[in-house]
Amino acid sequence: VRHQAPATIGGVTISGTAFRCTFVATAPEGAAVAEKAADASTAEAAAPNGETPAVDAVRPTGAGGFKFGDTLAQTTERCTSAGHVFKERGRGYHTCSALPQTVGHPADATLWFRDDALVLIRLTVTPQSADVEEWLEAYDGLATAVEGKYGPAKSTKRTPPAGCEGKALAACLNDGRLAFSSLWEFDENLRIELSLGQAKDRAATAIRLLYDQSGPRPKGVASDAL
């Protein structure tokens, strides 16, 4: 274990120990984190042609205390009744300053509606600690929670580029060279994406957990650009 020089991530000065190139996912809050992170109920999902689905038969119905299909009024009530601030951001987007149901770390929500129905929930998680190891543990804890409820991810990226190991980890996260991600797909209309790093055209580094049932995206449009 080596100490690394301080760097700034998401407006927080980050310092900590050496980076682990291969992660063993852990969930500090245990099984309860899985329920909180997913916030979903059980539903049947048949596997086409008898194939084993990429994820388990449970399908997400929402996240962070928000529910897919809720109207704008219902979603506003979920946010404000928990004591948080709900704001319109334009183009169908709204934000809630915190979550009605915790995921174990401070987070806010970006919400998108189509025909007055909630179809996209993005949780932006910002650990309070300035220790880079705790950011990694938070990311791994969320990944473990999602995997525990929905099965293994369809794809996962956790390999750091050359020069981003050890003491350079925080700097690489801060300048956008390093990013982790995992993708769960249920069908062409429903997916979960977990990422750590900078979103496209976005300066802040954060952990983002996206629940998206808005349908197929046009080619070249990335979820982390939202």
Disulfide bonds with the S-S distance in Angstrom:
Cys79-Cys96 2.08
Cys164-Cys172 2.15
